[in-house]
Amino acid sequence: MELAAHTLMIQAVSLAAYFIDGFGFATESLAGLFYGQRDALQLRALLEMSGWASLLTGILFGIFLMMEPDFWFGLLTQQTALLDHIRAHVGWLVPLLGFASLAYTLDGYFLGLTQGRILRWSSLAATGLGFMPLAVVAGSLGNSHLLWLAMVGFMAGRAISLAVWVPSSLRFGIPVRS
C-alpha cells in the first residue's frame, strides 16, 4: 500500500517535471546563444527570469497538489487507504518541486554552456552528500518521511552545487570547467 502511494506521488513529480523542465530547455538554448556572444548581462537576466519562473511553477504545482490531494490523486485512484497515505506525505512535494525547479533550470544553463563536467560532479555530490546518507537511515528505520527528505536533499544538493559555478560562468576569460 505504501509503495503504491509513493508511486502515485512520484507520478505527480514526473508530471510537474514536464512543466518545470520547459524552463530548463529554454534556458539551455538561450544560454548557449548568449555564452557564444559572450553576453554576461543576458546570461544573468536569463538565469534570473528562468529561475524565478521555474521556481514559481514548481512551488505552485506542489501547493496545488498539497491543497487538494484527494482531488488530484483521486484522479489516479479511488482507494481511501492510498489517499490517506498520500495526504500524510504530500507536503514533501512543495520543497521537492521547489528545489527541483532550480536544479532543472541550472541543468539547462550548464548544458547550454556545454559544461558536462560540472553537471556530472554536481550529480555525484548531490547523490553522495544530499541523498545517500538520509536514504540509508530512512531504509534502516523504515521511515518514508526520511526518504522524501533524502529526495529533497538530492534536489537541494543539485541546485546548490550548480549555483556555486554560476559566478565563474559569467566571467569570460576564466574557464568554467572544473
C-alpha positions as CSV (number, residue, x, y, z in Angstrom):
1,M,0.0,0.0,0.0
2,E,2.8,2.4,1.0
3,L,4.7,1.7,-2.2
4,A,1.6,2.4,-4.3
5,A,1.0,5.7,-2.6
6,H,4.6,6.8,-3.1
7,T,4.5,5.7,-6.8
8,L,1.5,7.9,-7.3
9,M,3.4,10.8,-5.7
10,I,6.4,10.2,-8.0
11,Q,4.0,10.2,-10.9
12,A,2.9,13.7,-9.8
13,V,6.6,14.7,-9.6
14,S,7.1,13.4,-13.1
15,L,4.1,15.3,-14.5
16,A,5.4,18.5,-12.8
17,A,8.8,17.9,-14.3
18,Y,7.3,18.2,-17.8
19,F,6.2,21.7,-17.0
20,I,9.3,22.8,-15.0
21,D,11.8,21.3,-17.4
22,G,10.4,23.5,-20.2
23,F,12.2,26.4,-18.5
24,G,15.4,24.3,-18.4
25,F,15.1,23.6,-22.2
26,A,14.6,27.2,-23.0
27,T,17.4,28.2,-20.7
28,E,19.7,25.7,-22.4
29,S,19.1,27.1,-25.9
30,L,19.4,30.8,-24.8
31,A,22.4,30.2,-22.5
32,G,24.4,28.7,-25.4
33,L,23.5,31.6,-27.6
34,F,24.4,34.3,-25.0
35,Y,27.5,32.5,-23.9
36,G,28.7,32.3,-27.5
37,Q,28.1,36.0,-27.8
38,R,30.0,36.5,-24.5
39,D,27.0,38.5,-23.2
40,A,27.1,38.1,-19.4
41,L,24.3,40.6,-18.9
42,Q,21.9,38.5,-20.9
43,L,23.1,35.3,-19.2
44,R,22.4,36.9,-15.8
45,A,19.0,38.1,-16.9
46,L,18.2,34.7,-18.4
47,L,19.1,33.0,-15.1
48,E,17.0,35.4,-13.1
49,M,14.0,35.2,-15.3
50,S,14.0,31.4,-15.9
51,G,15.0,30.7,-12.3
52,W,12.1,32.7,-10.8
53,A,9.6,31.4,-13.4
54,S,10.7,27.8,-12.8
55,L,10.6,28.2,-9.0
56,L,7.2,29.7,-9.1
57,T,5.9,26.9,-11.3
58,G,7.4,24.2,-9.2
59,I,6.2,25.6,-5.9
60,L,2.7,26.3,-7.2
61,F,2.5,22.8,-8.6
62,G,3.4,21.4,-5.2
63,I,0.9,23.7,-3.4
64,F,-1.9,22.7,-5.7
65,L,-1.2,19.1,-5.1
66,M,-0.9,19.7,-1.3
67,M,-4.1,21.7,-1.0
68,E,-6.3,19.2,-2.8
69,P,-4.7,15.8,-2.7
70,D,-8.0,14.0,-2.7
71,F,-9.0,15.7,-6.0
72,W,-5.6,15.4,-7.8
73,F,-4.6,12.0,-6.6
74,G,-8.3,10.9,-6.7
75,L,-8.0,11.1,-10.5
76,L,-5.5,8.2,-10.2
77,T,-7.0,6.1,-7.5
78,Q,-10.2,5.7,-5.5
79,Q,-8.6,3.7,-2.7
80,T,-9.0,5.6,0.5
81,A,-6.0,3.9,2.2
82,L,-3.8,5.2,-0.6
83,L,-5.2,8.7,-0.4
84,D,-4.8,8.7,3.4
85,H,-1.1,7.8,3.0
86,I,-0.6,10.4,0.3
87,R,-2.2,13.1,2.5
88,A,0.4,12.3,5.2
89,H,3.3,12.8,2.7
90,V,2.1,15.3,0.1
91,G,3.7,18.2,1.9
92,W,7.1,16.9,0.8
93,L,6.2,17.8,-2.8
94,V,6.5,21.6,-2.2
95,P,10.2,21.6,-1.2
96,L,11.0,18.8,-3.6
97,L,9.5,20.6,-6.6
98,G,10.9,23.9,-5.5
99,F,14.5,22.7,-5.4
100,A,13.9,20.5,-8.5
101,S,12.8,23.6,-10.4
102,L,16.0,25.4,-9.7
103,A,18.1,22.3,-10.4
104,Y,16.4,21.8,-13.8
105,T,16.9,25.4,-14.8
106,L,20.6,25.3,-13.8
107,D,20.9,21.9,-15.6
108,G,19.7,23.7,-18.7
109,Y,22.0,26.6,-18.2
110,F,25.1,24.5,-17.9
111,L,24.0,22.2,-20.7
112,G,23.8,25.3,-22.9
113,L,27.3,26.2,-21.8
114,T,28.4,22.6,-22.7
115,Q,29.7,22.1,-19.1
116,G,29.1,18.4,-18.8
117,R,31.9,18.0,-16.2
118,I,30.2,20.4,-13.8
119,L,26.9,18.6,-14.3
120,R,28.5,15.2,-13.6
121,W,30.2,16.3,-10.4
122,S,27.1,18.1,-9.2
123,S,25.1,14.9,-9.6
124,L,27.7,12.9,-7.8
125,A,28.0,15.4,-4.9
126,A,24.2,15.6,-4.6
127,T,23.9,11.9,-4.5
128,G,26.7,11.3,-2.1
129,L,26.0,14.1,0.3
130,G,22.4,15.0,-0.2
131,F,20.7,11.7,-0.9
132,M,22.6,8.6,0.3
133,P,23.1,9.4,4.0
134,L,19.4,10.1,4.5
135,A,18.3,7.3,2.3
136,V,20.4,4.8,4.2
137,V,19.0,6.0,7.5
138,A,15.4,6.0,6.1
139,G,15.9,2.4,4.9
140,S,17.3,1.2,8.2
141,L,14.5,2.9,10.2
142,G,11.8,2.2,7.7
143,N,10.8,5.8,7.7
144,S,9.3,7.1,4.4
145,H,9.4,10.7,5.5
146,L,13.2,10.5,5.7
147,L,13.2,9.0,2.2
148,W,11.3,12.0,0.9
149,L,13.7,14.3,2.8
150,A,16.6,12.4,1.1
151,M,15.0,13.2,-2.3
152,V,14.6,16.9,-1.2
153,G,18.3,16.8,-0.1
154,F,19.3,15.4,-3.5
155,M,17.5,18.2,-5.4
156,A,18.8,20.9,-3.0
157,G,22.3,19.5,-3.4
158,R,21.9,19.7,-7.2
159,A,20.7,23.2,-7.1
160,I,23.3,24.4,-4.7
161,S,26.2,22.6,-6.3
162,L,25.3,24.0,-9.7
163,A,24.7,27.5,-8.3
164,V,28.2,27.8,-6.9
165,W,29.5,27.6,-10.5
166,V,27.3,30.4,-11.9
167,P,29.6,33.4,-10.9
168,S,32.6,31.9,-12.7
169,S,30.4,31.2,-15.8
170,L,29.6,34.9,-16.0
171,R,33.3,35.9,-16.1
172,F,34.6,35.4,-19.6
173,G,38.3,34.5,-19.8
174,I,38.1,32.4,-16.7
175,P,37.4,28.8,-17.7
176,V,34.2,27.3,-16.2
177,R,35.4,23.7,-16.5
178,S,36.4,22.2,-13.2
